Amino acid sequence: MGFEKLTDNGVHMEDLKLALKGHVREDYQFKPGDHMPAGDPFYNQSPTLNDGVHVLVSVIPAGSVSLLSDEVVKKMREVRLAASGMGIPQVTILTKVDEACPEVKKDINNVYKSKYLRKQENLDFMNTYKPHNYEATHLRILLHGPVGAGKSSFINSVDSVLQGRVTSQAQTDATFGSSFTSQYNTFIFRKDKKGIYSFVFNDIMGLELKDNTGVHVEDLKLALMGHVREGYQFNPIYQMQKGDPFYNPYPTLNDRVHVLVSVIPAGSVPLLTEEAVKKMREVRLAASEMRIPQMAIITKADEACPQAKQDINNVYKSKYLKEQIDKFSEMLGLPLNCIFAVKNYETEISTDEGTDALILCALRQMINYGEDFLNNRLTAQECFPLL
C-alpha cells in the first residue's frame, strides 16, 4: 500500500516498520487508520532472518519529485530512519523517466545523460535530507573569500534552483569596492509555506588585502566554533571579545559550522596576492584543527571563459578553467575533487538546466561533507560518551 498525504490514508507507518522487522505475514490486509496489533493472526511473533527486509527501496515517479508534500516526505524519512536504525541498506528508483523527460522518451539510452533527471534526483536528495546526528536540526555551511567573490550571489543561486525561479534572498552589490556584507547572517531555504530545508548558509564579510579592512580573521575562527551570534556587526579593526552581547559562550552543535567553503571568482585566481592567500590558508588551517571539512567553489566561470560563456555545459571541458582550478588547489592545498566551478544567477531572469546542474553538484557535495562531519561527531560520542 502506498503513502498518502493525509494521516489516515495510505499504509500505516507502524505497519511498515513491523514489515521491516519481519512481523507481517503474507496476505495481511493493511488498515490505514490503525496498525497491526500484536495479537493479530497475521502478526509473526518470532520472525527469522528470512522474514525480515534486507533492502528498502523508495519508489518515486521522476515528474513528481518537486511535487512531494511535506507530509509524504516526512513519512518517507520516518521509514528511512527506522531502516537505518536496523542497519537495512536503502536505495531509490525514479520511475516513469520517459514521461518526465522528452530526451529520454525519444531514446531510453539517454536516461543517464539527462540533466533533467539528474536534477530531479538531486532535488529529491535535498528535499529529504535531514542530519542523522540527533543533536543537529540542520547542517551549517559557511562561505568565505575575497570581496566580490560571489558569496551572496551563490546563496541566491541555490535558492533560485530550489525554488525554480530566480530569487534574491541575500543582498548583493554590483559595484563592490569593499565588502557589502557587514553582518553575520544565517540564510534558510523554504520548501513551501510550511517546510524548510535542513541546511543553512552563513554569509560573512569578505576578506580584504589590507589589515584593517574586511572580516577580522579571528572573528571568522570564532564563527567556525559557533561563538558568533546572528546579527553580529563585523569590525575590521577589532575582533569580537567574550563580553560582547553577540558572543555566544556556550555554542551547541547547531551553532557550529559543519562545512567551510572558500569562494573565489575564476578570473581572480591568478590575481590573488600572497596576503589574500595567507588569510584564506589561516582560516583553512583553523577549520582543519576543528576537523571541519572544506571545499571551494570557483564562481563566474562564464565571465572568465568565452567557451563557458557560449555554452555553460563547457565548464568542465575548458582548459582555462581547469588551469584555474589547478592553481587554486595548489595555493590553498585543497584536493582537486573538493573544488567545483559554478555560474551564479546574477543577470538572468529565469533558471536553466546547465547552471542548475553545476550549483546542485556543488551543493550536494557540501551536504555530503557536512553529514560526514556530523556522523563522525555522533560516532565519537557513542564510542567515548564521557569525552
Residue pairs with C-beta under 8 A, 6 or more apart in sequence:
1 10
1 11
1 30
1 32
2 10
2 11
3 10
3 11
3 72
3 75
3 76
4 10
4 32
4 72
5 69
5 71
5 72
6 71
7 71
8 32
8 33
9 32
10 32
10 75
11 30
11 32
12 30
12 31
12 32
12 33
12 34
12 35
12 36
13 35
13 75
13 78
13 79
14 35
14 36
15 24
15 28
15 30
15 35
15 36
16 79
16 82
17 79
17 82
18 24
18 35
18 36
18 43
19 53
20 52
20 53
20 56
20 79
20 82
20 83
20 86
20 88
21 47
21 52
21 53
21 86
22 44
22 47
22 48
22 50
22 51
22 52
22 53
23 36
23 43
23 44
23 45
23 47
23 51
24 36
24 42
24 43
24 44
25 41
25 42
25 43
25 44
27 42
28 36
28 40
28 42
29 42
36 42
36 43
37 43
38 45
44 51
52 86
53 83
53 88
54 88
54 89
55 88
55 89
55 90
55 91
56 79
56 80
56 83
56 88
56 89
56 90
56 91
57 90
57 91
57 92
57 93
58 76
58 80
58 90
58 91
58 92
58 93
59 92
59 93
59 95
60 68
60 92
60 93
60 94
60 95
60 124
61 94
61 95
61 96
61 99
61 100
62 94
62 95
62 96
62 97
62 99
62 100
62 101
62 117
62 120
63 96
63 99
63 100
63 120
65 94
65 120
65 121
65 123
65 124
65 127
66 120
66 123
66 164
68 124
68 127
70 191
70 192
70 194
70 195
73 127
73 128
73 195
76 128
77 128
77 130
80 90
80 128
81 132
83 90
84 90
84 132
92 121
92 124
94 117
94 120
94 121
94 124
97 104
97 111
97 114
97 117
98 104
98 105
98 108
99 105
100 116
100 117
100 120
101 110
101 114
101 116
101 117
103 110
103 113
103 114
103 116
104 110
104 111
104 114
104 117
111 117
115 353
115 354
115 356
115 357
116 353
118 357
118 360
119 353
119 356
119 357
119 360
122 360
122 361
122 363
122 364
123 162
123 360
125 364
125 367
126 162
126 197
126 199
126 360
126 363
126 364
126 367
127 191
127 197
129 139
129 197
129 198
129 199
129 367
129 371
130 198
131 137
131 138
131 139
131 198
131 371
131 374
132 371
132 374
132 375
132 378
133 253
133 374
133 375
133 377
133 378
134 378
135 252
135 253
135 254
135 377
135 378
136 253
136 254
136 258
136 374
137 198
137 254
138 188
138 198
138 199
138 200
138 254
139 198
139 199
139 200
139 258
139 259
139 367
139 370
139 371
139 374
140 186
140 199
140 200
140 201
140 202
140 254
140 255
140 256
140 257
140 258
140 259
140 370
141 199
141 200
141 201
141 202
141 257
141 258
141 259
141 261
141 366
141 370
142 201
142 202
142 204
142 223
142 224
142 257
142 259
142 260
142 261
143 151
143 154
143 155
143 201
143 202
143 203
143 204
143 261
143 263
144 151
144 204
144 207
144 215
144 220
144 260
144 261
144 262
144 263
144 280
144 283
145 151
145 206
145 207
145 262
145 263
145 264
145 280
146 206
146 207
146 208
146 264
146 268
146 272
146 276
147 176
147 178
147 179
147 180
147 206
147 207
147 208
147 214
148 176
148 206
148 265
149 206
149 263
149 264
149 265
149 268
149 299
150 263
150 265
150 299
150 300
150 344
150 346
151 181
151 203
151 204
151 206
151 263
152 170
152 171
152 172
152 180
152 181
152 203
153 170
153 172
153 299
153 344
153 345
153 346
154 263
154 297
154 299
154 342
154 344
154 359
155 169
155 170
155 187
155 201
155 203
156 166
156 167
156 168
156 169
156 170
156 172
156 344
156 345
157 342
157 344
157 345
157 355
157 359
158 189
158 201
158 359
158 363
159 167
159 169
159 187
159 189
160 166
160 167
160 345
160 351
161 351
161 356
161 359
161 360
161 363
162 189
162 191
162 197
164 351
165 350
165 351
166 345
166 348
166 349
166 350
166 351
169 187
170 181
170 185
170 187
170 203
171 180
171 181
172 180
172 346
173 180
178 208
178 213
178 214
179 205
179 206
179 208
179 213
179 214
179 215
180 206
181 203
181 204
181 205
181 206
182 205
182 233
182 234
183 231
183 232
183 233
183 234
184 202
184 204
184 223
184 228
184 229
184 230
184 231
184 232
184 234
184 246
185 202
185 203
185 230
185 231
186 200
186 201
186 202
186 230
187 200
187 201
187 202
187 203
188 196
188 197
188 200
189 196
189 197
189 199
189 200
190 196
190 197
191 197
199 366
199 367
199 370
202 223
202 257
204 215
204 220
204 223
204 234
205 214
205 215
205 234
205 236
206 214
206 215
207 214
207 215
207 217
207 276
207 279
207 280
208 214
208 236
209 273
209 275
209 276
212 236
212 237
213 236
214 236
215 234
215 236
216 234
216 235
216 236
216 237
216 238
216 239
216 240
217 279
217 282
217 283
218 239
218 240
219 228
219 232
219 234
219 239
219 240
220 283
220 286
221 283
221 286
222 228
222 239
222 240
222 247
223 257
224 256
224 257
224 260
224 283
224 286
224 287
224 290
224 292
225 251
225 256
225 257
225 290
226 248
226 251
226 252
226 254
226 255
226 256
226 257
227 240
227 247
227 248
227 249
227 251
227 255
228 240
228 246
228 247
228 248
229 245
229 246
229 247
229 248
231 246
232 240
232 244
232 246
233 246
240 246
240 247
241 247
242 249
248 255
253 374
253 377
257 287
257 292
258 292
258 293
258 370
258 373
258 374
259 292
259 293
259 294
259 295
259 366
259 369
259 370
259 373
260 283
260 284
260 287
260 292
260 293
260 294
260 295
261 294
261 295
261 296
261 297
261 366
262 280
262 284
262 294
262 295
262 296
262 297
262 332
262 334
263 296
263 297
263 299
264 272
264 296
264 297
264 298
264 299
264 328
265 298
265 299
265 300
265 303
265 304
266 298
266 299
266 300
266 301
266 303
266 304
266 305
266 321
266 324
266 341
267 300
267 303
267 304
269 298
269 324
269 327
269 328
269 331
270 324
270 327
272 331
277 331
277 332
280 331
280 332
281 331
281 332
281 333
284 294
284 332
284 333
284 334
287 294
288 294
291 373
291 376
292 373
293 369
293 370
293 372
293 373
294 334
294 338
295 334
295 338
295 339
295 340
295 362
295 365
295 366
295 369
296 328
296 332
296 334
296 338
296 339
296 340
297 339
297 340
297 341
297 342
297 362
298 321
298 324
298 325
298 328
298 339
298 340
298 341
298 342
299 342
299 343
299 344
300 343
300 344
301 308
301 312
301 315
301 318
301 321
301 341
301 342
301 343
301 358
302 308
302 309
302 312
302 343
303 309
304 320
304 321
304 324
305 314
305 315
305 318
305 320
305 321
307 314
307 317
307 318
307 320
308 314
308 315
308 318
308 321
308 343
311 354
312 343
312 352
312 354
312 355
312 358
313 354
315 321
315 341
315 343
315 358
316 322
316 341
321 341
325 336
325 339
325 341
326 336
328 334
328 339
329 335
329 336
329 339
338 365
340 358
340 361
340 362
340 365
341 358
342 355
342 358
342 359
342 362
343 355
343 358
345 351
345 355
348 355
380 387
381 387
